[in-house]
Amino acid sequence: MTIQINPGAIGFHPSDRLLEELQILERLAHNIVVGSKTIEGVQYTALLIKGMTLTAQKFKASSSDLLMLLPPTYPSLPPIGCYLNYPWKTVGEGDHHFTRQSYYGAPFLSDEGWYWYCVGLGGGFNHDHWQNAWRPATPADRGHNLSTLFITARHAINTDE
């Protein structure tokens, strides 16, 4: 199991809260890279989970990397969906949540090889839903955290529910 912190050009340093959540996530995801990514002036915490297993019933590949862009206000707000570096051959092929576009304010990263997957990681796609469904807590393992985000995304991506 590995967690790699990538300081990048801006000298990214994860908060104590993020480090606590990464330790919880490490129990489920075995190769994690975390750093910073600035898109259109917004600085996100980029969480890369390498080699997430994909189901053979739905995918032609056995794994994909998964990217979550944590907003600057995380953990108050969850990320908007997630990204896979698995390009489907046609829009919506096999799964209408996988679009090659991004919606609800999620950054468009297809030009960089990251394809947005529409999954309500915090219980929906607007602030009202997040306030009602997204429940981080202190300590982190008592509420929603990176681990619950990963479990939700992995389940949604690998099933047809």
Secondary structure as GFF3:
##gff-version 3
##sequence-region A 1 161
A	DSSP	beta_strand	2	5	.	.	.	ID=ss1
A	DSSP	alpha_helix	16	25	.	.	.	ID=ss2
A	DSSP	beta_strand	31	39	.	.	.	ID=ss3
A	DSSP	beta_strand	42	53	.	.	.	ID=ss4
A	DSSP	beta_strand	63	70	.	.	.	ID=ss5
A	DSSP	beta_strand	82	84	.	.	.	ID=ss6
A	DSSP	three_ten_helix	110	112	.	.	.	ID=ss7
A	DSSP	beta_strand	115	117	.	.	.	ID=ss8
A	DSSP	alpha_helix	127	133	.	.	.	ID=ss9
A	DSSP	three_ten_helix	140	142	.	.	.	ID=ss10
A	DSSP	alpha_helix	146	158	.	.	.	ID=ss11
###
